Amino acid sequence: MAKCRPNVGAVVAGALVGAAVAFLLVPESRRWAQRQLRVWIRDMLEDEPEDDGVHEEAGATEGGLAATRGWQQ
């Protein structure tokens, strides 16, 4: 046993799994996790697409190259 070295990854993974199990064993934290999961799923299934910061429509004829090439508006 003196020559055995502990596997650090296994020890850390075991500690994280143990912490997660202990967190979910407490009823209040389990309810909180369920509420957060429901909110997250509801947000993911929203029908309305989010505005991803797009403020202008691609290919607009006003300004940009249209002005330099004399294209019709």
mmCIF file of the N, C-alpha and C atoms, coordinates in Angstrom:
data_MODEL
# 
_entry.id   MODEL 
# 
loop_
_atom_site.group_PDB 
_atom_site.id 
_atom_site.type_symbol 
_atom_site.label_atom_id 
_atom_site.label_alt_id 
_atom_site.label_comp_id 
_atom_site.label_asym_id 
_atom_site.label_entity_id 
_atom_site.label_seq_id 
_atom_site.pdbx_PDB_ins_code 
_atom_site.Cartn_x 
_atom_site.Cartn_y 
_atom_site.Cartn_z 
_atom_site.occupancy 
_atom_site.B_iso_or_equiv 
_atom_site.pdbx_formal_charge 
_atom_site.auth_seq_id 
_atom_site.auth_comp_id 
_atom_site.auth_asym_id 
_atom_site.auth_atom_id 
_atom_site.pdbx_PDB_model_num 
ATOM 1   N N  . MET A 1 1  ? 0.806   -1.202 0.000   1.00 0.00 ? 1  MET A N  1 
ATOM 2   C CA . MET A 1 1  ? 0.000   0.000  0.000   1.00 0.00 ? 1  MET A CA 1 
ATOM 3   C C  . MET A 1 1  ? 0.845   1.261  0.000   1.00 0.00 ? 1  MET A C  1 
ATOM 4   N N  . ALA A 1 2  ? 2.049   1.197  0.455   1.00 0.00 ? 2  ALA A N  1 
ATOM 5   C CA . ALA A 1 2  ? 2.896   2.378  0.517   1.00 0.00 ? 2  ALA A CA 1 
ATOM 6   C C  . ALA A 1 2  ? 3.250   2.876  -0.868  1.00 0.00 ? 2  ALA A C  1 
ATOM 7   N N  . LYS A 1 3  ? 3.258   1.996  -1.871  1.00 0.00 ? 3  LYS A N  1 
ATOM 8   C CA . LYS A 1 3  ? 3.618   2.395  -3.221  1.00 0.00 ? 3  LYS A CA 1 
ATOM 9   C C  . LYS A 1 3  ? 2.422   2.871  -4.039  1.00 0.00 ? 3  LYS A C  1 
ATOM 10  N N  . CYS A 1 4  ? 1.238   2.768  -3.519  1.00 0.00 ? 4  CYS A N  1 
ATOM 11  C CA . CYS A 1 4  ? 0.036   3.193  -4.249  1.00 0.00 ? 4  CYS A CA 1 
ATOM 12  C C  . CYS A 1 4  ? -0.121  4.704  -4.182  1.00 0.00 ? 4  CYS A C  1 
ATOM 13  N N  . ARG A 1 5  ? -0.358  5.298  -5.346  1.00 0.00 ? 5  ARG A N  1 
ATOM 14  C CA . ARG A 1 5  ? -0.626  6.740  -5.396  1.00 0.00 ? 5  ARG A CA 1 
ATOM 15  C C  . ARG A 1 5  ? -2.095  6.946  -5.714  1.00 0.00 ? 5  ARG A C  1 
ATOM 16  N N  . PRO A 1 6  ? -2.751  7.852  -5.029  1.00 0.00 ? 6  PRO A N  1 
ATOM 17  C CA . PRO A 1 6  ? -4.173  8.081  -5.314  1.00 0.00 ? 6  PRO A CA 1 
ATOM 18  C C  . PRO A 1 6  ? -4.346  8.765  -6.675  1.00 0.00 ? 6  PRO A C  1 
ATOM 19  N N  . ASN A 1 7  ? -5.382  8.378  -7.359  1.00 0.00 ? 7  ASN A N  1 
ATOM 20  C CA . ASN A 1 7  ? -5.716  9.006  -8.634  1.00 0.00 ? 7  ASN A CA 1 
ATOM 21  C C  . ASN A 1 7  ? -6.485  10.294 -8.321  1.00 0.00 ? 7  ASN A C  1 
ATOM 22  N N  . VAL A 1 8  ? -5.866  11.422 -8.580  1.00 0.00 ? 8  VAL A N  1 
ATOM 23  C CA . VAL A 1 8  ? -6.446  12.715 -8.212  1.00 0.00 ? 8  VAL A CA 1 
ATOM 24  C C  . VAL A 1 8  ? -7.758  12.950 -8.952  1.00 0.00 ? 8  VAL A C  1 
ATOM 25  N N  . GLY A 1 9  ? -7.815  12.566 -10.207 1.00 0.00 ? 9  GLY A N  1 
ATOM 26  C CA . GLY A 1 9  ? -9.047  12.758 -10.984 1.00 0.00 ? 9  GLY A CA 1 
ATOM 27  C C  . GLY A 1 9  ? -10.215 11.983 -10.400 1.00 0.00 ? 9  GLY A C  1 
ATOM 28  N N  . ALA A 1 10 ? -9.955  10.760 -9.979  1.00 0.00 ? 10 ALA A N  1 
ATOM 29  C CA . ALA A 1 10 ? -11.025 9.946  -9.391  1.00 0.00 ? 10 ALA A CA 1 
ATOM 30  C C  . ALA A 1 10 ? -11.477 10.515 -8.052  1.00 0.00 ? 10 ALA A C  1 
ATOM 31  N N  . VAL A 1 11 ? -10.551 11.032 -7.282  1.00 0.00 ? 11 VAL A N  1 
ATOM 32  C CA . VAL A 1 11 ? -10.901 11.620 -5.986  1.00 0.00 ? 11 VAL A CA 1 
ATOM 33  C C  . VAL A 1 11 ? -11.752 12.868 -6.179  1.00 0.00 ? 11 VAL A C  1 
ATOM 34  N N  . VAL A 1 12 ? -11.374 13.717 -7.133  1.00 0.00 ? 12 VAL A N  1 
ATOM 35  C CA . VAL A 1 12 ? -12.126 14.952 -7.398  1.00 0.00 ? 12 VAL A CA 1 
ATOM 36  C C  . VAL A 1 12 ? -13.511 14.613 -7.959  1.00 0.00 ? 12 VAL A C  1 
ATOM 37  N N  . ALA A 1 13 ? -13.565 13.663 -8.897  1.00 0.00 ? 13 ALA A N  1 
ATOM 38  C CA . ALA A 1 13 ? -14.853 13.268 -9.470  1.00 0.00 ? 13 ALA A CA 1 
ATOM 39  C C  . ALA A 1 13 ? -15.764 12.676 -8.396  1.00 0.00 ? 13 ALA A C  1 
ATOM 40  N N  . GLY A 1 14 ? -15.217 11.868 -7.516  1.00 0.00 ? 14 GLY A N  1 
ATOM 41  C CA . GLY A 1 14 ? -16.011 11.301 -6.435  1.00 0.00 ? 14 GLY A CA 1 
ATOM 42  C C  . GLY A 1 14 ? -16.536 12.367 -5.494  1.00 0.00 ? 14 GLY A C  1 
ATOM 43  N N  . ALA A 1 15 ? -15.711 13.367 -5.217  1.00 0.00 ? 15 ALA A N  1 
ATOM 44  C CA . ALA A 1 15 ? -16.148 14.455 -4.348  1.00 0.00 ? 15 ALA A CA 1 
ATOM 45  C C  . ALA A 1 15 ? -17.276 15.256 -5.000  1.00 0.00 ? 15 ALA A C  1 
ATOM 46  N N  . LEU A 1 16 ? -17.178 15.508 -6.305  1.00 0.00 ? 16 LEU A N  1 
ATOM 47  C CA . LEU A 1 16 ? -18.226 16.256 -7.004  1.00 0.00 ? 16 LEU A CA 1 
ATOM 48  C C  . LEU A 1 16 ? -19.533 15.474 -7.063  1.00 0.00 ? 16 LEU A C  1 
ATOM 49  N N  . VAL A 1 17 ? -19.451 14.185 -7.335  1.00 0.00 ? 17 VAL A N  1 
ATOM 50  C CA . VAL A 1 17 ? -20.658 13.361 -7.357  1.00 0.00 ? 17 VAL A CA 1 
ATOM 51  C C  . VAL A 1 17 ? -21.283 13.301 -5.963  1.00 0.00 ? 17 VAL A C  1 
ATOM 52  N N  . GLY A 1 18 ? -20.470 13.170 -4.947  1.00 0.00 ? 18 GLY A N  1 
ATOM 53  C CA . GLY A 1 18 ? -20.982 13.155 -3.578  1.00 0.00 ? 18 GLY A CA 1 
ATOM 54  C C  . GLY A 1 18 ? -21.652 14.456 -3.200  1.00 0.00 ? 18 GLY A C  1 
ATOM 55  N N  . ALA A 1 19 ? -21.077 15.565 -3.615  1.00 0.00 ? 19 ALA A N  1 
ATOM 56  C CA . ALA A 1 19 ? -21.685 16.869 -3.322  1.00 0.00 ? 19 ALA A CA 1 
ATOM 57  C C  . ALA A 1 19 ? -23.017 17.014 -4.042  1.00 0.00 ? 19 ALA A C  1 
ATOM 58  N N  . ALA A 1 20 ? -23.093 16.551 -5.292  1.00 0.00 ? 20 ALA A N  1 
ATOM 59  C CA . ALA A 1 20 ? -24.345 16.641 -6.050  1.00 0.00 ? 20 ALA A CA 1 
ATOM 60  C C  . ALA A 1 20 ? -25.432 15.773 -5.406  1.00 0.00 ? 20 ALA A C  1 
ATOM 61  N N  . VAL A 1 21 ? -25.074 14.584 -4.983  1.00 0.00 ? 21 VAL A N  1 
ATOM 62  C CA . VAL A 1 21 ? -26.049 13.703 -4.331  1.00 0.00 ? 21 VAL A CA 1 
ATOM 63  C C  . VAL A 1 21 ? -26.517 14.312 -3.010  1.00 0.00 ? 21 VAL A C  1 
ATOM 64  N N  . ALA A 1 22 ? -25.597 14.853 -2.243  1.00 0.00 ? 22 ALA A N  1 
ATOM 65  C CA . ALA A 1 22 ? -25.973 15.476 -0.972  1.00 0.00 ? 22 ALA A CA 1 
ATOM 66  C C  . ALA A 1 22 ? -26.872 16.687 -1.211  1.00 0.00 ? 22 ALA A C  1 
ATOM 67  N N  . PHE A 1 23 ? -26.604 17.449 -2.268  1.00 0.00 ? 23 PHE A N  1 
ATOM 68  C CA . PHE A 1 23 ? -27.428 18.616 -2.602  1.00 0.00 ? 23 PHE A CA 1 
ATOM 69  C C  . PHE A 1 23 ? -28.845 18.183 -2.945  1.00 0.00 ? 23 PHE A C  1 
ATOM 70  N N  . LEU A 1 24 ? -28.973 17.092 -3.707  1.00 0.00 ? 24 LEU A N  1 
ATOM 71  C CA . LEU A 1 24 ? -30.296 16.646 -4.119  1.00 0.00 ? 24 LEU A CA 1 
ATOM 72  C C  . LEU A 1 24 ? -31.038 15.871 -3.038  1.00 0.00 ? 24 LEU A C  1 
ATOM 73  N N  . LEU A 1 25 ? -30.355 15.447 -1.985  1.00 0.00 ? 25 LEU A N  1 
ATOM 74  C CA . LEU A 1 25 ? -31.041 14.769 -0.883  1.00 0.00 ? 25 LEU A CA 1 
ATOM 75  C C  . LEU A 1 25 ? -31.813 15.737 0.001   1.00 0.00 ? 25 LEU A C  1 
ATOM 76  N N  . VAL A 1 26 ? -31.415 16.987 0.020   1.00 0.00 ? 26 VAL A N  1 
ATOM 77  C CA . VAL A 1 26 ? -32.103 18.014 0.813   1.00 0.00 ? 26 VAL A CA 1 
ATOM 78  C C  . VAL A 1 26 ? -33.356 18.440 0.039   1.00 0.00 ? 26 VAL A C  1 
ATOM 79  N N  . PRO A 1 27 ? -34.547 18.316 0.626   1.00 0.00 ? 27 PRO A N  1 
ATOM 80  C CA . PRO A 1 27 ? -35.789 18.605 -0.104  1.00 0.00 ? 27 PRO A CA 1 
ATOM 81  C C  . PRO A 1 27 ? -35.867 20.027 -0.670  1.00 0.00 ? 27 PRO A C  1 
ATOM 82  N N  . GLU A 1 28 ? -35.432 21.014 0.079   1.00 0.00 ? 28 GLU A N  1 
ATOM 83  C CA . GLU A 1 28 ? -35.508 22.397 -0.405  1.00 0.00 ? 28 GLU A CA 1 
ATOM 84  C C  . GLU A 1 28 ? -34.631 22.615 -1.634  1.00 0.00 ? 28 GLU A C  1 
ATOM 85  N N  . SER A 1 29 ? -33.426 22.092 -1.599  1.00 0.00 ? 29 SER A N  1 
ATOM 86  C CA . SER A 1 29 ? -32.541 22.278 -2.744  1.00 0.00 ? 29 SER A CA 1 
ATOM 87  C C  . SER A 1 29 ? -33.025 21.464 -3.939  1.00 0.00 ? 29 SER A C  1 
ATOM 88  N N  . ARG A 1 30 ? -33.635 20.308 -3.699  1.00 0.00 ? 30 ARG A N  1 
ATOM 89  C CA . ARG A 1 30 ? -34.191 19.518 -4.794  1.00 0.00 ? 30 ARG A CA 1 
ATOM 90  C C  . ARG A 1 30 ? -35.338 20.269 -5.467  1.00 0.00 ? 30 ARG A C  1 
ATOM 91  N N  . ARG A 1 31 ? -36.216 20.914 -4.678  1.00 0.00 ? 31 ARG A N  1 
ATOM 92  C CA . ARG A 1 31 ? -37.314 21.700 -5.250  1.00 0.00 ? 31 ARG A CA 1 
ATOM 93  C C  . ARG A 1 31 ? -36.779 22.885 -6.038  1.00 0.00 ? 31 ARG A C  1 
ATOM 94  N N  . TRP A 1 32 ? -35.764 23.531 -5.500  1.00 0.00 ? 32 TRP A N  1 
ATOM 95  C CA . TRP A 1 32 ? -35.150 24.655 -6.202  1.00 0.00 ? 32 TRP A CA 1 
ATOM 96  C C  . TRP A 1 32 ? -34.578 24.201 -7.543  1.00 0.00 ? 32 TRP A C  1 
ATOM 97  N N  . ALA A 1 33 ? -33.893 23.057 -7.570  1.00 0.00 ? 33 ALA A N  1 
ATOM 98  C CA . ALA A 1 33 ? -33.306 22.539 -8.806  1.00 0.00 ? 33 ALA A CA 1 
ATOM 99  C C  . ALA A 1 33 ? -34.402 22.189 -9.812  1.00 0.00 ? 33 ALA A C  1 
ATOM 100 N N  . GLN A 1 34 ? -35.512 21.627 -9.345  1.00 0.00 ? 34 GLN A N  1 
ATOM 101 C CA . GLN A 1 34 ? -36.617 21.299 -10.243 1.00 0.00 ? 34 GLN A CA 1 
ATOM 102 C C  . GLN A 1 34 ? -37.235 22.549 -10.840 1.00 0.00 ? 34 GLN A C  1 
ATOM 103 N N  . ARG A 1 35 ? -37.411 23.600 -10.014 1.00 0.00 ? 35 ARG A N  1 
ATOM 104 C CA . ARG A 1 35 ? -37.970 24.859 -10.528 1.00 0.00 ? 35 ARG A CA 1 
ATOM 105 C C  . ARG A 1 35 ? -37.053 25.469 -11.574 1.00 0.00 ? 35 ARG A C  1 
ATOM 106 N N  . GLN A 1 36 ? -35.755 25.467 -11.298 1.00 0.00 ? 36 GLN A N  1 
ATOM 107 C CA . GLN A 1 36 ? -34.803 26.040 -12.250 1.00 0.00 ? 36 GLN A CA 1 
ATOM 108 C C  . GLN A 1 36 ? -34.782 25.252 -13.555 1.00 0.00 ? 36 GLN A C  1 
ATOM 109 N N  . LEU A 1 37 ? -34.896 23.950 -13.471 1.00 0.00 ? 37 LEU A N  1 
ATOM 110 C CA . LEU A 1 37 ? -34.922 23.118 -14.667 1.00 0.00 ? 37 LEU A CA 1 
ATOM 111 C C  . LEU A 1 37 ? -36.174 23.396 -15.488 1.00 0.00 ? 37 LEU A C  1 
ATOM 112 N N  . ARG A 1 38 ? -37.321 23.551 -14.824 1.00 0.00 ? 38 ARG A N  1 
ATOM 113 C CA . ARG A 1 38 ? -38.559 23.876 -15.540 1.00 0.00 ? 38 ARG A CA 1 
ATOM 114 C C  . ARG A 1 38 ? -38.459 25.230 -16.227 1.00 0.00 ? 38 ARG A C  1 
ATOM 115 N N  . VAL A 1 39 ? -37.898 26.221 -15.533 1.00 0.00 ? 39 VAL A N  1 
ATOM 116 C CA . VAL A 1 39 ? -37.742 27.551 -16.128 1.00 0.00 ? 39 VAL A CA 1 
ATOM 117 C C  . VAL A 1 39 ? -36.813 27.475 -17.333 1.00 0.00 ? 39 VAL A C  1 
ATOM 118 N N  . TRP A 1 40 ? -35.738 26.734 -17.210 1.00 0.00 ? 40 TRP A N  1 
ATOM 119 C CA . TRP A 1 40 ? -34.776 26.607 -18.299 1.00 0.00 ? 40 TRP A CA 1 
ATOM 120 C C  . TRP A 1 40 ? -35.420 25.942 -19.516 1.00 0.00 ? 40 TRP A C  1 
ATOM 121 N N  . ILE A 1 41 ? -36.198 24.878 -19.286 1.00 0.00 ? 41 ILE A N  1 
ATOM 122 C CA . ILE A 1 41 ? -36.865 24.185 -20.389 1.00 0.00 ? 41 ILE A CA 1 
ATOM 123 C C  . ILE A 1 41 ? -37.909 25.090 -21.034 1.00 0.00 ? 41 ILE A C  1 
ATOM 124 N N  . ARG A 1 42 ? -38.665 25.821 -20.219 1.00 0.00 ? 42 ARG A N  1 
ATOM 125 C CA . ARG A 1 42 ? -39.678 26.729 -20.753 1.00 0.00 ? 42 ARG A CA 1 
ATOM 126 C C  . ARG A 1 42 ? -39.031 27.810 -21.618 1.00 0.00 ? 42 ARG A C  1 
ATOM 127 N N  . ASP A 1 43 ? -37.895 28.333 -21.190 1.00 0.00 ? 43 ASP A N  1 
ATOM 128 C CA . ASP A 1 43 ? -37.194 29.335 -21.982 1.00 0.00 ? 43 ASP A CA 1 
ATOM 129 C C  . ASP A 1 43 ? -36.684 28.752 -23.296 1.00 0.00 ? 43 ASP A C  1 
ATOM 130 N N  . MET A 1 44 ? -36.247 27.501 -23.268 1.00 0.00 ? 44 MET A N  1 
ATOM 131 C CA . MET A 1 44 ? -35.725 26.871 -24.475 1.00 0.00 ? 44 MET A CA 1 
ATOM 132 C C  . MET A 1 44 ? -36.834 26.589 -25.487 1.00 0.00 ? 44 MET A C  1 
ATOM 133 N N  . LEU A 1 45 ? -38.051 26.340 -25.006 1.00 0.00 ? 45 LEU A N  1 
ATOM 134 C CA . LEU A 1 45 ? -39.158 25.992 -25.883 1.00 0.00 ? 45 LEU A CA 1 
ATOM 135 C C  . LEU A 1 45 ? -40.018 27.189 -26.273 1.00 0.00 ? 45 LEU A C  1 
ATOM 136 N N  . GLU A 1 46 ? -39.574 28.384 -25.979 1.00 0.00 ? 46 GLU A N  1 
ATOM 137 C CA . GLU A 1 46 ? -40.332 29.578 -26.329 1.00 0.00 ? 46 GLU A CA 1 
ATOM 138 C C  . GLU A 1 46 ? -40.575 29.628 -27.831 1.00 0.00 ? 46 GLU A C  1 
ATOM 139 N N  . ASP A 1 47 ? -41.776 30.059 -28.211 1.00 0.00 ? 47 ASP A N  1 
ATOM 140 C CA . ASP A 1 47 ? -42.117 30.129 -29.634 1.00 0.00 ? 47 ASP A CA 1 
ATOM 141 C C  . ASP A 1 47 ? -41.470 31.310 -30.324 1.00 0.00 ? 47 ASP A C  1 
ATOM 142 N N  . GLU A 1 48 ? -41.326 32.424 -29.638 1.00 0.00 ? 48 GLU A N  1 
ATOM 143 C CA . GLU A 1 48 ? -40.789 33.619 -30.245 1.00 0.00 ? 48 GLU A CA 1 
ATOM 144 C C  . GLU A 1 48 ? -39.272 33.537 -30.350 1.00 0.00 ? 48 GLU A C  1 
ATOM 145 N N  . PRO A 1 49 ? -38.742 33.719 -31.555 1.00 0.00 ? 49 PRO A N  1 
ATOM 146 C CA . PRO A 1 49 ? -37.275 33.748 -31.671 1.00 0.00 ? 49 PRO A CA 1 
ATOM 147 C C  . PRO A 1 49 ? -36.739 35.033 -31.060 1.00 0.00 ? 49 PRO A C  1 
ATOM 148 N N  . GLU A 1 50 ? -35.614 34.922 -30.424 1.00 0.00 ? 50 GLU A N  1 
ATOM 149 C CA . GLU A 1 50 ? -35.030 36.099 -29.779 1.00 0.00 ? 50 GLU A CA 1 
ATOM 150 C C  . GLU A 1 50 ? -34.296 36.956 -30.791 1.00 0.00 ? 50 GLU A C  1 
ATOM 151 N N  . ASP A 1 51 ? -34.252 38.227 -30.533 1.00 0.00 ? 51 ASP A N  1 
ATOM 152 C CA . ASP A 1 51 ? -33.469 39.141 -31.354 1.00 0.00 ? 51 ASP A CA 1 
ATOM 153 C C  . ASP A 1 51 ? -32.014 38.980 -30.956 1.00 0.00 ? 51 ASP A C  1 
ATOM 154 N N  . ASP A 1 52 ? -31.217 38.459 -31.849 1.00 0.00 ? 52 ASP A N  1 
ATOM 155 C CA . ASP A 1 52 ? -29.818 38.185 -31.538 1.00 0.00 ? 52 ASP A CA 1 
ATOM 156 C C  . ASP A 1 52 ? -28.925 39.389 -31.781 1.00 0.00 ? 52 ASP A C  1 
ATOM 157 N N  . GLY A 1 53 ? -29.449 40.567 -31.562 1.00 0.00 ? 53 GLY A N  1 
ATOM 158 C CA . GLY A 1 53 ? -28.650 41.760 -31.748 1.00 0.00 ? 53 GLY A CA 1 
ATOM 159 C C  . GLY A 1 53 ? -28.622 42.226 -33.187 1.00 0.00 ? 53 GLY A C  1 
ATOM 160 N N  . VAL A 1 54 ? -29.485 41.666 -34.033 1.00 0.00 ? 54 VAL A N  1 
ATOM 161 C CA . VAL A 1 54 ? -29.529 42.077 -35.431 1.00 0.00 ? 54 VAL A CA 1 
ATOM 162 C C  . VAL A 1 54 ? -30.448 43.287 -35.520 1.00 0.00 ? 54 VAL A C  1 
ATOM 163 N N  . HIS A 1 55 ? -29.885 44.400 -35.928 1.00 0.00 ? 55 HIS A N  1 
ATOM 164 C CA . HIS A 1 55 ? -30.666 45.629 -35.988 1.00 0.00 ? 55 HIS A CA 1 
ATOM 165 C C  . HIS A 1 55 ? -30.962 46.062 -37.415 1.00 0.00 ? 55 HIS A C  1 
ATOM 166 N N  . GLU A 1 56 ? -30.276 45.477 -38.359 1.00 0.00 ? 56 GLU A N  1 
ATOM 167 C CA . GLU A 1 56 ? -30.489 45.853 -39.748 1.00 0.00 ? 56 GLU A CA 1 
ATOM 168 C C  . GLU A 1 56 ? -30.712 44.604 -40.571 1.00 0.00 ? 56 GLU A C  1 
ATOM 169 N N  . GLU A 1 57 ? -31.494 44.756 -41.605 1.00 0.00 ? 57 GLU A N  1 
ATOM 170 C CA . GLU A 1 57 ? -31.775 43.628 -42.475 1.00 0.00 ? 57 GLU A CA 1 
ATOM 171 C C  . GLU A 1 57 ? -30.658 43.489 -43.493 1.00 0.00 ? 57 GLU A C  1 
ATOM 172 N N  . ALA A 1 58 ? -30.193 42.273 -43.684 1.00 0.00 ? 58 ALA A N  1 
ATOM 173 C CA . ALA A 1 58 ? -29.124 42.035 -44.653 1.00 0.00 ? 58 ALA A CA 1 
ATOM 174 C C  . ALA A 1 58 ? -29.650 42.291 -46.057 1.00 0.00 ? 58 ALA A C  1 
ATOM 175 N N  . GLY A 1 59 ? -28.830 42.896 -46.894 1.00 0.00 ? 59 GLY A N  1 
ATOM 176 C CA . GLY A 1 59 ? -29.200 43.150 -48.274 1.00 0.00 ? 59 GLY A CA 1 
ATOM 177 C C  . GLY A 1 59 ? -30.010 44.412 -48.457 1.00 0.00 ? 59 GLY A C  1 
ATOM 178 N N  . ALA A 1 60 ? -30.063 45.276 -47.489 1.00 0.00 ? 60 ALA A N  1 
ATOM 179 C CA . ALA A 1 60 ? -30.803 46.526 -47.637 1.00 0.00 ? 60 ALA A CA 1 
ATOM 180 C C  . ALA A 1 60 ? -30.155 47.365 -48.721 1.00 0.00 ? 60 ALA A C  1 
ATOM 181 N N  . THR A 1 61 ? -30.978 47.980 -49.563 1.00 0.00 ? 61 THR A N  1 
ATOM 182 C CA . THR A 1 61 ? -30.434 48.730 -50.698 1.00 0.00 ? 61 THR A CA 1 
ATOM 183 C C  . THR A 1 61 ? -29.982 50.134 -50.333 1.00 0.00 ? 61 THR A C  1 
ATOM 184 N N  . GLU A 1 62 ? -30.392 50.635 -49.182 1.00 0.00 ? 62 GLU A N  1 
ATOM 185 C CA . GLU A 1 62 ? -29.979 51.975 -48.814 1.00 0.00 ? 62 GLU A CA 1 
ATOM 186 C C  . GLU A 1 62 ? -28.617 51.939 -48.124 1.00 0.00 ? 62 GLU A C  1 
ATOM 187 N N  . GLY A 1 63 ? -27.740 52.837 -48.537 1.00 0.00 ? 63 GLY A N  1 
ATOM 188 C CA . GLY A 1 63 ? -26.425 52.924 -47.913 1.00 0.00 ? 63 GLY A CA 1 
ATOM 189 C C  . GLY A 1 63 ? -25.501 51.809 -48.360 1.00 0.00 ? 63 GLY A C  1 
ATOM 190 N N  . GLY A 1 64 ? -24.312 51.766 -47.803 1.00 0.00 ? 64 GLY A N  1 
ATOM 191 C CA . GLY A 1 64 ? -23.366 50.706 -48.095 1.00 0.00 ? 64 GLY A CA 1 
ATOM 192 C C  . GLY A 1 64 ? -22.961 50.672 -49.556 1.00 0.00 ? 64 GLY A C  1 
ATOM 193 N N  . LEU A 1 65 ? -22.852 49.484 -50.127 1.00 0.00 ? 65 LEU A N  1 
ATOM 194 C CA . LEU A 1 65 ? -22.468 49.325 -51.532 1.00 0.00 ? 65 LEU A CA 1 
ATOM 195 C C  . LEU A 1 65 ? -23.500 49.874 -52.488 1.00 0.00 ? 65 LEU A C  1 
ATOM 196 N N  . ALA A 1 66 ? -24.756 49.873 -52.067 1.00 0.00 ? 66 ALA A N  1 
ATOM 197 C CA . ALA A 1 66 ? -25.815 50.381 -52.959 1.00 0.00 ? 66 ALA A CA 1 
ATOM 198 C C  . ALA A 1 66 ? -25.565 51.828 -53.317 1.00 0.00 ? 66 ALA A C  1 
ATOM 199 N N  . ALA A 1 67 ? -25.090 52.615 -52.386 1.00 0.00 ? 67 ALA A N  1 
ATOM 200 C CA . ALA A 1 67 ? -24.844 54.030 -52.650 1.00 0.00 ? 67 ALA A CA 1 
ATOM 201 C C  . ALA A 1 67 ? -23.622 54.225 -53.556 1.00 0.00 ? 67 ALA A C  1 
ATOM 202 N N  . THR A 1 68 ? -22.636 53.364 -53.424 1.00 0.00 ? 68 THR A N  1 
ATOM 203 C CA . THR A 1 68 ? -21.427 53.530 -54.229 1.00 0.00 ? 68 THR A CA 1 
ATOM 204 C C  . THR A 1 68 ? -21.583 53.006 -55.638 1.00 0.00 ? 68 THR A C  1 
ATOM 205 N N  . ARG A 1 69 ? -22.507 52.119 -55.873 1.00 0.00 ? 69 ARG A N  1 
ATOM 206 C CA . ARG A 1 69 ? -22.686 51.520 -57.198 1.00 0.00 ? 69 ARG A CA 1 
ATOM 207 C C  . ARG A 1 69 ? -23.859 52.097 -57.970 1.00 0.00 ? 69 ARG A C  1 
ATOM 208 N N  . GLY A 1 70 ? -24.604 53.009 -57.357 1.00 0.00 ? 70 GLY A N  1 
ATOM 209 C CA . GLY A 1 70 ? -25.721 53.643 -58.048 1.00 0.00 ? 70 GLY A CA 1 
ATOM 210 C C  . GLY A 1 70 ? -26.925 52.734 -58.220 1.00 0.00 ? 70 GLY A C  1 
ATOM 211 N N  . TRP A 1 71 ? -27.129 51.781 -57.331 1.00 0.00 ? 71 TRP A N  1 
ATOM 212 C CA . TRP A 1 71 ? -28.265 50.878 -57.449 1.00 0.00 ? 71 TRP A CA 1 
ATOM 213 C C  . TRP A 1 71 ? -29.552 51.612 -57.111 1.00 0.00 ? 71 TRP A C  1 
ATOM 214 N N  . GLN A 1 72 ? -30.623 51.148 -57.688 1.00 0.00 ? 72 GLN A N  1 
ATOM 215 C CA . GLN A 1 72 ? -31.942 51.740 -57.441 1.00 0.00 ? 72 GLN A CA 1 
ATOM 216 C C  . GLN A 1 72 ? -32.420 51.368 -56.048 1.00 0.00 ? 72 GLN A C  1 
ATOM 217 N N  . GLN A 1 73 ? -33.114 52.301 -55.423 1.00 0.00 ? 73 GLN A N  1 
ATOM 218 C CA . GLN A 1 73 ? -33.672 52.029 -54.100 1.00 0.00 ? 73 GLN A CA 1 
ATOM 219 C C  . GLN A 1 73 ? -35.074 51.519 -54.219 1.00 0.00 ? 73 GLN A C  1 
# 
